Each structure stands twice: as C-alpha cells, then as structure tokens.
Amino acid sequence: MVLLASVLKPVDDTRMRGKFAETLAGRPQVQVHVAGRGTARLSVSPTVGGISQHGIFKGSRLSLERLAAQWRYGLLLHRLKPDLIIVHAPELLPLTLLWQAMGRGGQFVYDIRENYALNVSTQHVYQGLTRRWLAAGLRWVEARAARRAAAVILAEASYAAELPFLNELPSERVVVLENKYQPHSDETLRQQPIKLPPSTEPLRLLYSGTISELNGVWEAISLAHQLRAAWPGGAWLTIIGFCQQPELLPKLELEAVAHADWLTLIGGVEPVPHAEIVAEIGRSHLGLLPYRPHPSTERCRPTKLFEYLAHGLPVLASPNPLWQEVLDAHGAGLAVDFSQPADGPALVARLQNQRFYPNGVPTDVLWASEGKKLWHLLDSVI
C-alpha cells in the first residue's frame, strides 16, 4: 500500500494524483491512497479509478486548519499503515519521521516540489522573525528527513544545486521528475498545433494555474488590454485557477465585472478541476506566462509550460533562458517583457509572422518518460 500526502495541494492535484498516483496504480498489486486538501468532488466520489482519496485539510493556508490536518494525517497513518509514504509537503515530514521511528510503518520518499525555504525567505507571505525562523526550520527538517528517506525526488533539476543537504546523499537516491504533462485517462491529445485565428476574429488569451501577483496576473490583464486595441477582431482573456492570496481575489473579481465583455475569471476561491483548465487550453489561441522576475521561479519550468506545449498552444512568456530554451526547441512561443507597456501593433506583427510548432506538437514534454523513472527509482531503491 502506498500513501501520497500533501496539505495545501488538493486530492486531485496534477502532480500527486494525476502523475504519481496514476503511475503507481498502473500495477495491479499496488493499492494507492491520496491525502490532501478536500474538494467538492471528494464528497461525491472518494474513490476514483481505484485510487482512494482522503481530505485532511480545508480552509485558508494561514488558518488553524493546518494543525488539524496534522491530526488527520496521523489518524490516516494509524488506520492505513502504508508500506510506502510519498510526502509532497514539508510540514508532514516531522510526523512521518516520528511514525517511522516508532516502527509503525515502512519507508518514505520525499518529493521536493519547491525550494520551500527560499520561497518563505523571499515571497513575503510571512514577516520579520517569523519568516527567518520558519525558513531555517524548514531547511533543518528537510535535511533531517532527506537523510532518513529511502529516496528524494526533485521537481526541478536546479534544486540539486540549491539544496546543500542533497550533497550528502548517494546519487542513486536522488532523481529529477519534472512536471511534464500527463493526459487524462479519457483525453486524446491533438495531433496538430493550435493556430492563431485570422486577425478579423477574436484572439483568445489564457492565464491558468496559480493566480497571484508574482505569477503576473495583472501583467496578463494589461497585455490583453493592449492587444484588444491592436488586434482587429479584439482580444479576450480567461483567467482560470486557484488564488491563495485572499486580498487579491476581490480586486480581480471587481476587474472581471468591470471588463466582463473581454475578461473572464473562473475559480479563484477553490482549486479548479484540471479537466476544466485543459478544456480552456483547447479553446485558447495564446497561453501566457507573465511571471515577474523572482528567485523562487527563475530557475523553474512552470507546469503550465508543459501543459501548453503538450496541447500545441502558442506561448508568450517572460524572458527566461530556461523557458526560452524549451520554446525555441519546438518553435512554441515568443519572449515578451510583461513589465513594460506592450507595443500592441508590433506584437501583433510578430505573432502574425511567427510559425508556431513547425515540427508539430512535441512529445518530449509528456510524463511517460518521468513515470518510467519513478518506477525505476522505487524498484531499485525500495
């Protein structure tokens, strides 16, 4: 039995549930459970595709519910007694270490999805001494857990250089599994890339995933406004995803009401089912990656980058050598400085002169290769 667990990520999270759990459930003898943030769908269907789902968290990330999540996680460990735990959140590491030390369970693997200490230090969600102590505590817990873990998985190759405690581990116990795209079980990927419409027809822009100022939601709105004036058929922007900044969401809702003729906001309060995001990708002409320059994201390849490429959606991205390398390899998009007011006519000319995906929709952005690496790790190390 395998338990995959997070706190803030929903039980149908694309990495934990859609990639890891689906890969593990591919072997008939493996029983898979997923724990995370509860969703409306969870109360209707706690078991999906043979994978059991458990909601251990609800509410905002700064609420006392996060303490309650620890209690629920402990009860789940006691009830399931999993042979293997894949921990997808650092705050679950202390209880996992205690559980293992008490001889109650089997081995665990730590999936490092973000450089958490760096995020806490630089993103200003927490203030003053709280921020410094929390960052130091996270790094201490992660280092201790990494030494005890059967293996450590990295969502980004850059973490190998950023996290010094990984140098203490044998190389065979550390593997990079990028957030490449895993199609839904009933999804057939398109064979031809999405083409821009004639200039007389509307241009549909998409901002998907985590909605935040750091991820450039205001820059996306600004660009859409500029393109509306330059694209003869007009431009429409859809913002779809989950917003973890309570003070930001009301402002975006007001913006959506004020510009309802060209701006649509889907989700915000709760995570949006990934199938809805995929559907919006298929209805869009341009995917936006308007990230603001920041240490926590500059060395990472966003999940939505792989999602857009897997569906052949042309991309406009903030300047970043790591992203540009991928875009150039497939002719998938253009770099745009979202921090500056867009020259609408010039951008329209660039878009119309660019041939996107000249070699077709790429396949090296799919999860299949990462899934094989996951099973190789578990078979060889565990």
C-alpha positions in Angstrom: 0.0 0.0 0.0 1.2 3.5 -0.9 0.1 6.8 0.6 0.8 10.0 -1.2 0.2 13.0 1.1 0.1 16.8 1.0 -1.8 19.5 2.9 -2.4 22.5 0.6 -2.5 20.6 -2.6 -5.9 19.2 -3.5 -6.5 15.4 -3.6 -6.8 15.7 -7.4 -3.6 17.6 -7.7 -2.0 17.2 -11.1 1.4 16.0 -9.8 0.5 14.0 -6.7 -2.7 12.4 -8.0 -2.6 12.8 -11.8 1.0 11.7 -12.2 2.4 9.9 -9.2 -0.8 8.1 -8.1 -1.9 7.2 -11.6 1.6 5.8 -12.4 1.7 3.7 -9.2 -1.8 2.4 -9.7 -0.8 1.1 -13.1 0.5 -2.0 -11.4 -2.5 -4.2 -10.2 -0.9 -5.3 -7.0 -0.4 -1.7 -5.7 -3.1 -0.1 -3.6 -2.9 3.7 -3.7 -4.3 6.3 -1.4 -4.0 10.1 -1.8 -4.4 12.7 1.0 -4.6 16.4 0.6 -7.0 19.4 0.5 -10.6 18.3 0.2 -12.6 19.3 -2.8 -16.3 19.4 -3.6 -15.8 16.4 -5.9 -14.2 14.4 -3.0 -17.5 14.3 -1.0 -19.2 12.8 -4.1 -16.6 10.3 -5.1 -13.9 9.4 -2.5 -12.5 6.7 -4.8 -11.7 7.5 -8.4 -10.1 5.0 -10.8 -9.3 2.6 -8.0 -7.4 5.4 -6.1 -8.7 6.3 -2.6 -8.8 10.0 -1.8 -8.8 11.5 1.7 -9.4 15.2 2.6 -7.2 16.2 5.5 -7.3 19.9 5.0 -9.8 22.7 4.3 -9.8 26.5 4.6 -7.0 29.0 4.0 -3.3 28.3 4.3 -2.9 30.6 7.2 -5.7 29.1 9.3 -5.5 26.7 12.3 -6.9 24.0 10.0 -3.3 23.3 9.1 -2.8 21.9 12.7 -6.0 19.9 12.3 -4.5 18.5 9.1 -1.6 17.1 11.0 -4.0 15.3 13.3 -6.0 13.8 10.4 -2.7 12.7 8.7 -1.7 10.9 11.9 -5.0 9.2 12.1 -4.7 8.2 8.5 -1.2 6.7 9.0 -2.6 4.7 12.0 -5.5 3.4 10.0 -3.8 2.6 6.7 -0.4 1.5 7.9 1.1 2.2 4.5 4.2 0.3 3.3 5.4 3.4 1.5 4.6 7.1 2.0 5.4 9.7 -0.6 5.5 13.0 1.2 4.6 16.0 -1.0 4.6 18.7 1.7 7.4 19.5 4.1 5.1 20.2 7.1 4.2 16.4 7.0 7.8 15.4 7.4 8.0 15.6 11.3 5.1 13.3 11.8 6.3 11.0 9.1 9.7 10.8 10.8 8.0 10.1 14.1 5.9 7.4 12.6 8.9 5.7 11.1 10.9 6.0 14.3 8.2 4.3 16.3 8.4 1.3 13.9 4.8 1.7 12.9 5.3 1.9 9.1 7.5 1.3 6.1 9.7 3.6 4.2 9.1 7.1 2.8 10.1 9.2 -0.2 10.2 13.0 -0.1 9.1 14.8 -3.2 10.6 18.3 -3.2 8.2 20.3 -5.3 9.6 23.7 -4.4 12.6 25.3 -2.7 10.4 26.0 0.3 12.9 27.8 2.5 13.8 30.1 -0.4 10.1 30.8 -1.0 9.5 31.7 2.6 12.5 33.9 2.7 11.7 35.9 -0.5 7.9 35.9 -1.1 6.9 38.0 2.0 4.0 35.8 2.9 5.4 35.8 6.4 7.1 38.8 8.1 10.1 39.5 10.3 11.5 36.9 12.6 8.6 34.5 11.7 9.9 34.4 8.2 13.5 33.8 9.2 12.7 31.1 11.8 10.3 29.4 9.5 12.8 29.3 6.6 15.5 27.9 9.0 13.2 25.4 10.5 12.1 24.1 7.0 15.7 23.7 5.9 16.5 21.8 9.1 13.5 19.4 8.8 14.2 18.8 5.1 17.8 18.0 5.7 17.0 15.6 8.5 14.2 13.9 6.5 16.4 13.6 3.4 18.9 11.5 5.4 16.2 9.2 6.6 14.2 9.0 3.3 14.6 6.0 1.0 14.8 8.5 -1.8 14.4 12.1 -2.7 12.6 13.3 -5.8 13.1 16.8 -7.3 10.5 18.6 -9.4 13.3 20.8 -10.8 16.9 20.0 -11.7 18.0 23.3 -10.2 17.2 22.1 -6.7 20.2 19.8 -6.8 22.5 22.9 -6.6 20.2 25.0 -4.4 19.7 22.5 -1.6 23.1 21.7 0.0 21.8 18.8 2.1 21.4 16.8 -1.1 25.2 16.6 -1.5 25.2 14.2 1.5 23.0 11.6 -0.3 24.1 8.9 -2.7 23.3 9.9 -6.3 21.1 6.9 -6.8 18.7 8.1 -4.1 18.0 11.5 -5.8 16.1 11.7 -9.1 14.6 14.6 -11.0 11.0 14.1 -12.1 9.8 17.2 -14.0 6.2 18.4 -14.1 5.7 17.2 -17.6 2.1 16.7 -18.9 0.1 13.6 -18.1 -3.0 13.4 -20.3 -6.3 12.5 -18.5 -7.4 8.9 -19.0 -10.1 9.9 -21.4 -8.1 12.6 -23.2 -6.8 12.3 -26.7 -4.1 14.7 -27.4 -4.4 16.8 -30.5 -2.0 16.0 -33.4 -2.0 19.4 -34.9 -0.9 22.6 -33.0 -3.4 25.4 -32.3 -3.3 28.1 -34.9 -3.9 31.8 -34.4 -7.2 33.0 -35.9 -7.4 35.5 -38.8 -7.0 39.0 -37.5 -10.6 39.7 -38.1 -11.6 37.1 -35.5 -11.2 37.3 -31.7 -7.9 36.3 -30.2 -8.3 34.2 -27.1 -5.7 34.5 -24.3 -5.3 32.2 -21.4 -3.8 32.6 -17.9 -4.1 29.3 -16.0 -2.9 27.7 -12.8 -2.0 29.5 -9.6 -3.4 33.1 -9.6 -1.0 35.5 -7.9 0.7 38.8 -8.4 4.1 37.1 -8.5 2.8 34.9 -11.3 1.9 38.0 -13.3 -1.9 38.1 -13.2 -2.0 41.9 -13.5 0.5 41.8 -16.3 -1.7 39.3 -18.2 -4.7 41.7 -17.9 -2.6 44.6 -19.1 -1.3 42.7 -22.1 -4.9 41.6 -23.0 -6.0 45.3 -22.8 -3.2 46.3 -25.2 -3.9 43.5 -27.7 -7.6 44.4 -27.7 -6.7 47.7 -29.2 -4.3 46.2 -31.8 -5.9 43.0 -32.9 -8.8 44.0 -35.3 -11.1 41.2 -34.1 -10.5 42.1 -30.4 -8.9 40.0 -27.7 -10.4 38.0 -24.8 -8.6 36.9 -21.7 -9.6 33.9 -19.5 -8.1 33.6 -16.0 -8.7 30.2 -14.5 -7.2 28.6 -11.4 -6.8 28.9 -7.6 -5.9 32.1 -5.8 -4.2 31.7 -2.4 -4.0 35.5 -1.8 -7.2 36.5 0.0 -6.6 40.2 -0.5 -6.0 39.7 -4.3 -9.2 37.9 -5.2 -11.8 40.7 -4.5 -9.7 43.0 -6.7 -9.7 40.5 -9.6 -13.4 39.9 -9.2 -14.1 43.7 -9.5 -11.8 43.8 -12.5 -13.7 40.9 -14.1 -17.1 42.7 -13.5 -15.8 46.0 -14.9 -14.5 44.3 -18.1 -17.0 41.5 -18.4 -17.0 41.9 -22.2 -13.4 40.7 -22.5 -12.3 39.3 -19.2 -13.5 36.0 -17.6 -12.4 34.8 -14.1 -13.0 31.1 -13.4 -12.3 29.7 -9.9 -10.3 31.7 -7.5 -11.8 30.6 -4.2 -11.3 26.9 -4.7 -9.0 24.8 -6.9 -10.4 24.3 -10.4 -10.7 20.7 -11.7 -7.8 20.2 -14.1 -10.1 18.9 -16.8 -11.7 22.4 -16.9 -8.2 24.0 -17.4 -7.4 21.6 -20.2 -10.7 22.4 -21.9 -9.8 26.1 -21.7 -6.4 25.4 -23.3 -8.2 23.8 -26.2 -10.4 26.9 -26.6 -7.5 29.4 -26.5 -5.0 30.8 -29.0 -2.2 32.0 -26.8 -1.0 30.8 -23.4 0.5 33.5 -21.1 3.5 33.0 -18.7 3.8 36.6 -17.4 5.9 35.7 -14.3 7.6 38.5 -12.6 11.4 38.0 -12.1 11.9 36.3 -8.8 14.5 34.0 -7.2 11.8 31.4 -6.4 10.7 30.9 -10.0 13.6 32.0 -12.3 15.2 28.5 -12.3 12.0 26.5 -12.6 10.0 25.4 -15.5 6.3 26.0 -14.7 3.8 23.1 -15.0 1.7 25.2 -17.3 4.6 25.5 -19.8 4.5 21.7 -20.3 0.7 21.8 -20.4 0.6 24.4 -23.2 3.3 22.7 -25.2 1.6 19.3 -24.9 -1.5 20.8 -26.4 0.3 22.7 -29.1 -0.8 26.1 -27.7 1.4 29.0 -28.7 3.0 30.7 -25.7 4.0 34.3 -24.7 6.5 34.1 -21.8 8.5 36.5 -19.7 12.2 36.5 -20.7 13.9 33.5 -19.1 16.7 31.5 -20.6 15.4 28.2 -19.2 12.0 28.7 -20.7 13.3 30.1 -23.9 15.4 27.0 -24.5 12.2 24.9 -24.5 10.2 27.3 -26.6 13.0 27.6 -29.2 13.4 23.8 -29.4 9.8 23.5 -30.6 9.1 26.9 -32.1 6.4 27.2 -29.4 6.4 30.8 -28.5 7.8 34.3 -28.0 9.5 36.2 -25.2 7.6 39.3 -24.1 8.6 41.8 -21.5 5.4 41.9 -19.5 6.9 44.6 -17.1 6.7 47.2 -19.9 3.6 48.5 -21.7 3.1 46.4 -24.8 3.5 47.9 -28.3 0.3 46.3 -29.5 0.8 46.7 -33.3 4.4 45.5 -33.1 3.4 42.4 -31.1 0.6 41.6 -33.5 3.0 41.8 -36.3 5.4 39.4 -34.5 2.5 36.9 -33.9 1.3 37.0 -37.5 4.8 36.5 -38.9 5.7 33.6 -36.5 5.1 30.0 -37.5 4.5 28.1 -34.3 5.3 24.4 -33.8 6.8 23.9 -37.3 7.5 20.2 -36.5 4.1 19.6 -34.9 3.1 19.0 -31.2 6.1 17.8 -29.2 6.1 14.5 -27.3 9.1 15.0 -25.1 7.0 17.2 -22.8 4.8 14.3 -21.7 5.0 12.5 -18.3 5.5 9.0 -19.7 9.3 9.2 -19.5 9.1 10.6 -16.0 6.8 7.8 -14.9 9.3 5.2 -16.0 12.0 6.9 -14.0 9.6 6.9 -11.0 9.2 3.1 -11.2 12.9 2.6 -11.8 13.6 4.5 -8.6 11.1 2.6 -6.5 12.2 -0.8 -7.9 15.9 -0.1 -7.5 16.0 1.8 -4.2 13.0 0.4 -2.3 
